[in-house]
Every structure is written in C-alpha cells, then in structure tokens.
Amino acid sequence: MEKKYKEPKVEEMETTINVMYNDNTFSIYTNKPNLQKQLNKIIGEPTKEYKIKRSISGSRWDISLDNKIIISRLILKANVFEL
C-alpha cells in the first residue's frame, strides 16, 4: 500500500536533527513529504510515523551513532539541508 503524506503549511514545515550522546543516537524528524519519501528510500522505514487520520504528518528516524554507513549515506544523499 502506498503511503499517503499530509502536506503541511509552508510556515509549519520543519526538519530537526538531534545528536543525543547519552543515548548514542542520531535522530532526524521531518514533516516535509518529499524529504520523508527520500529518507525512506535512503535509510529505510522510520522509527516512528506521526499520523493525522490516515495521512502521515511527520516521521522520525533514530540511528545509532555507531552506524556510520547509514549516517554518511544520509548526509551525502539526502537533501536534508536543501542546498
């Protein structure tokens, strides 16, 4: 089944990247549909999907800091910074 993403208002779009050293985790959250789709392809299914009814309103990926392959793939291939 194809995932359905909710398009947020432009002023509500966000992407948050956190490095939690105590948990040894790199965490990325976004509510941008195009970036969610891109991250699904590059690093796989998210740790958590936030939904409004049947549409996905945001996704979060938690990646171990020890998983350098996934983190480097994320930085190199995903347009997280929209450069």
N, C-alpha and C positions, 0 to 999 in steps of 0.2 A: 504494500500500500504506500502510495506517495504521501510524503509528509506535507502538511499544509501550514504555512507560516503566516503569522499576523504581521502586517506592515505597520510599524509604529509611526507616530507623527515625527517629522524631521527633528523637532526640538527635543524629542524624547529618546532619540537614538543614542546608544552608548555601547562602548566596549571597555571592559575593565580587566586589567591584568594584575594579578597579585602574586608575589612570591612569599610563601609562608614558611620561613626557615624552621620553625618549631615542628611543623608537620612534614617538612621536607617535600613541599608541594608547590607546583606552579599551577595557578588557577586562572582560567580565562572565561569571562562571561560576556556575551553579546546578545543584543536583541535585533541586530541587523540581519534580515533574512538571507541576503546574498553571502554574508560572511559565515553565517551558520551552515549554509549548504557547502561552502568551500571547506570549512573546518571538518565537517562530516566526511568529506572525501579524503582530506589530507591526514587527519589523525583519528578518524573513526567516530563511533557513537559518543555523544556527550554523557557525562556523569549524571547530569540532571537536566530535564527539559521542563520549562515552566509553561503552563498552558492556560489559555482562556477559552473555555468551551472545548472545541476540537482543534483549535489552532495553536501552534507553538508560538509563544510570545517572547521566549528567550531560552538560551542554552548555556550550560556551564560545563567546562571540561576541567578535571583535576588530574594533573600529570605529575608523577614522581620526579623530583629533581635528578634522580639517578638515571632517568630515561632520556639521555641526551640526544638520541636519534630522533625521537618524536619532537622534542623541543627545538632542535635545529631545523627539522622539516617545517615546523610551524613558523619559525622566524623567516626561513628562506622562501617558502612557497605561499604562505597565506598573506593576504593583503591586509594584515591587522592594522597597520599604521596608515593605510590608504595613501601610500606615496605614489 
